[in-house]
């Protein structure tokens, strides 16, 4: 676990590299956890991404204590600013500075983390991949002006996300942003997370859905191959007014 300096202390960041990594620069990915925090499944997912040939940084946005931080983080994702965004910017800066990173960085986020992924899409990344980023953040049209390419995945049975995929695609198309948006008919919220208590989650529309998860990851990795594995990053610098 790394500890990256931020204004109010440090943010803990899990760093994942491919199994058997022997050196050489790799594209970077920031993985943003869901509302449950930096739990075992997010750690597993971070390693899965790394094993596709990425250096993955997964910050704990609840540093300082989950109970104390969760309300603040939820508020920040609603207004599009605050300490969580500073933590993500610091994580990106630290990742780009590492010798293992090419300088090209994408974002993957789940649930609340998917909403963050959309909100930072215009802040210096090569591509973002939100999973069930529902409900879509307020004023998302404004935040997606100048966005990098977006590959987004939704579940039609998501109780928070009725019509979100189609709405996001309309917004991105109007903004002339490259995108790959897909809604999976049999999937609900959290369909790519293998969380405990699956029988109960299945009843509530939050269960793991293997077919949707497999297809969505194939789309994400193909998208990242296209936009992150380039000779030079499309957004090497982040304008000061977007940090």
C-alpha positions in Angstrom: 0.0 0.0 0.0 1.4 3.4 -1.0 0.6 6.6 0.9 0.4 9.6 -1.4 0.6 13.1 0.1 -2.5 15.2 -0.1 -3.5 18.5 1.5 -4.9 17.0 4.6 -2.5 14.1 5.1 -2.0 11.0 2.8 -4.3 8.9 0.7 -3.7 5.1 0.9 -3.4 3.6 -2.6 -3.2 -0.1 -3.5 -0.7 -0.6 -6.4 -1.1 -3.6 -8.6 1.2 -4.9 -11.3 0.9 -7.8 -13.7 1.8 -11.2 -12.4 5.4 -11.9 -13.5 6.1 -8.2 -14.3 9.8 -7.8 -15.1 10.0 -4.2 -16.0 9.1 -1.7 -18.7 6.5 1.0 -18.9 2.8 0.1 -18.9 -0.4 2.2 -19.3 -1.9 3.2 -16.0 -5.4 2.6 -14.7 -7.0 4.2 -11.6 -9.7 1.9 -10.2 -12.3 3.7 -8.1 -14.2 1.6 -5.5 -17.9 1.4 -5.0 -19.9 2.8 -2.0 -18.7 -0.2 0.1 -15.1 1.0 0.0 -11.8 -0.7 -0.8 -12.9 -4.2 -0.1 -11.7 -7.7 -1.2 -13.6 -7.7 -4.5 -12.1 -4.4 -5.5 -8.7 -5.7 -4.7 -9.4 -8.8 -6.9 -10.6 -6.6 -9.8 -7.6 -4.3 -9.5 -5.4 -7.4 -10.0 -7.5 -8.6 -12.9 -6.9 -5.3 -14.7 -3.2 -5.3 -13.9 -2.9 -8.8 -15.4 -4.1 -7.4 -18.7 -0.9 -5.4 -18.8 -1.5 -2.3 -16.8 -0.2 -0.6 -13.6 -3.3 -0.1 -11.5 -3.7 2.4 -8.6 -6.7 2.0 -6.4 -7.1 4.8 -3.9 -9.1 4.5 -0.6 -11.4 7.4 -0.8 -12.6 6.6 2.7 -9.2 7.3 4.4 -9.9 8.8 7.7 -12.6 6.2 8.5 -15.5 4.8 6.4 -18.2 5.9 8.7 -16.9 9.4 9.0 -16.1 9.8 5.3 -19.0 8.1 3.4 -21.4 11.0 3.7 -18.8 13.5 2.6 -17.8 11.3 -0.4 -21.4 10.9 -1.4 -21.9 14.6 -1.3 -18.8 15.3 -3.4 -20.0 13.0 -6.1 -23.2 15.0 -6.3 -21.5 18.4 -6.6 -18.5 17.3 -8.6 -15.8 18.7 -6.3 -14.1 18.2 -3.0 -11.5 16.1 -1.3 -12.2 13.0 -3.3 -11.4 14.7 -6.5 -8.2 16.0 -5.0 -7.3 12.4 -3.9 -7.9 11.2 -7.5 -5.8 14.0 -9.0 -3.0 13.2 -6.6 -3.3 9.5 -7.4 -3.1 10.3 -11.2 -0.1 12.6 -10.7 1.8 9.9 -8.6 1.0 7.2 -11.1 2.2 9.2 -14.1 5.4 10.0 -12.3 6.3 6.3 -11.8 8.8 4.7 -14.1 6.5 1.8 -14.6 3.9 4.0 -16.2 3.8 5.3 -19.8 1.9 8.4 -18.8 -1.3 7.3 -20.4 -4.0 6.7 -17.7 -7.5 5.4 -17.8 -10.2 5.1 -15.1 -12.4 2.2 -14.1 -15.1 2.8 -11.5 -18.0 0.9 -10.0 -21.3 2.2 -8.7 -20.3 5.5 -6.9 -16.8 5.0 -8.4 -18.4 4.9 -11.8 -20.0 8.2 -11.2 -16.6 9.6 -10.2 -15.2 8.1 -13.5 -17.7 10.2 -15.5 -17.0 13.3 -13.5 -13.2 13.2 -14.1 -13.5 12.2 -17.8 -12.5 15.7 -18.9 -9.5 15.9 -16.4 -6.6 14.5 -18.3 -7.4 10.8 -18.9 -7.2 8.8 -22.1 -10.4 6.8 -21.5 -12.9 6.0 -18.6 -14.9 2.9 -18.0 -17.8 3.4 -15.6 -19.8 0.4 -14.4 -23.4 1.0 -13.4 -22.7 4.7 -12.7 -26.2 5.2 -11.4 -28.0 7.4 -10.9 -26.1 9.6 -13.3 -24.6 12.6 -11.5 -26.4 15.9 -11.6 -25.4 18.2 -14.4 -23.5 15.4 -16.1 -23.7 17.2 -19.5 -21.5 20.0 -18.2 -18.9 17.6 -16.7 -18.7 15.6 -20.0 -17.8 18.6 -22.1 -14.3 17.9 -23.5 -14.5 14.3 -22.2 -12.1 11.6 -23.2 -13.6 8.4 -24.8 -16.1 6.5 -22.5 -16.9 2.8 -22.4 -19.9 2.4 -20.0 -21.8 -0.7 -18.9 -25.3 -0.8 -17.3 -27.8 -3.4 -16.1 -31.4 -3.0 -17.3 -32.6 -4.4 -13.9 -30.6 -1.8 -12.0 -33.1 -0.2 -9.6 -31.2 3.1 -9.7 -30.5 3.3 -13.4 -33.7 3.1 -15.6 -32.7 4.5 -19.0 -29.3 5.7 -17.8 -27.4 4.0 -20.6 -29.5 5.6 -23.4 -29.4 9.0 -21.7 -25.6 8.8 -21.3 -25.2 7.8 -25.0 -27.3 10.8 -26.1 -25.2 13.2 -24.0 -21.9 11.8 -25.3 -23.1 11.8 -28.9 -24.2 15.4 -28.7 -20.8 16.3 -27.2 -19.0 14.4 -30.0 -17.3 12.1 -27.5 -16.2 8.6 -28.7 -18.2 6.0 -26.7 -19.3 2.4 -26.3 -22.4 2.2 -24.2 -24.1 -1.1 -23.5 -27.1 -2.1 -21.3 -27.4 -5.8 -20.3 -31.0 -7.0 -20.2 -30.6 -9.6 -17.5 -28.2 -7.7 -15.2 -28.8 -5.4 -12.3 -26.6 -3.1 -10.2 -23.2 -4.4 -9.2 -23.3 -7.1 -11.9 -19.5 -7.2 -12.2 -18.8 -7.4 -8.4 -18.6 -10.8 -6.7 -19.9 -9.6 -3.3 -20.9 -11.9 -0.4 -24.6 -12.9 0.1 -25.3 -13.5 -3.6 -28.7 -15.2 -3.0 -30.0 -12.2 -1.2 -28.4 -9.8 -3.7 -30.1 -11.7 -6.5 -33.5 -10.9 -5.0 -32.7 -7.2 -4.7 -31.2 -6.7 -8.1 -27.6 -6.4 -7.0 -26.2 -9.8 -7.9 -23.1 -10.8 -9.9 -24.1 -11.6 -13.6 -21.3 -13.7 -15.2 -22.4 -13.2 -18.8 -22.7 -9.4 -18.5 -19.5 -9.2 -16.5 -17.5 -11.2 -19.0 -18.8 -9.2 -22.0 -18.3 -5.8 -20.3 -14.7 -6.6 -19.4 -14.0 -7.7 -23.0 -15.3 -4.3 -24.2 -13.4 -2.4 -21.6 -10.1 -4.1 -22.4 -10.6 -3.6 -26.1 -11.4 0.0 -25.6 -8.4 0.6 -23.3 -6.1 -1.2 -25.8 -7.3 1.3 -28.4 -6.9 4.5 -26.4 -4.2 3.8 -23.7 -1.7 1.8 -25.7 -0.4 4.7 -27.8 3.0 6.2 -28.4 2.1 9.2 -26.3 -0.8 10.1 -24.0 -3.6 12.3 -25.5 -3.7 14.3 -22.3 -0.2 14.5 -20.9 -1.1 17.6 -18.7 -4.2 18.5 -16.7 -5.1 22.2 -16.9 -4.9 23.8 -13.4 -8.5 24.9 -13.5 -9.6 21.3 -13.9 -7.8 19.9 -10.8 
